Amino acid sequence: MNNTLDFSRLGKVIKHDGASFAQNLGLALIILWAIPVVMWLFASLTPSHAHMDAFSRIGILNTLGKILLIIAPARLYKYCNDQRKGIGYAMMPASSLEKFISMVFYCVIVAPIIYLAGALAIDSILAVIGGPYQGFAIADYFDKISQLKDMWRDKMMF
């Protein structure tokens, strides 16, 4: 029996961390999803009639995703190192490697995927409603060739 990594214990740790995922990171996700909505409202209520193309919105979503990568560990595992409140996580019957794998899984894989899916869905809804958004960010987000063409076009304008 391997005491360092056991997949059944790893599954239990992942299940335990998943049960508290929405409770711990939910508010931060809602705030990060609300930032493009506030920008859309502000741009649609100002009389300038400036339009935001999909590539500038992709840059904003990427920046917010990087902010999520920074705050996710602090929000998800805020009490793990606390002497009084973190004793339950420290005393879980799992090795440090299993706990670390679970932390990496939720902070680096699950949280960014959930944020990106929600952000692209919100962006698509706002683009359908109309207003200052032109095009769909989801159409160009996964197309790196069109992003490079847009970057090249912006460089040539300067």
Disulfide bonds with the S-S distance in Angstrom:
none
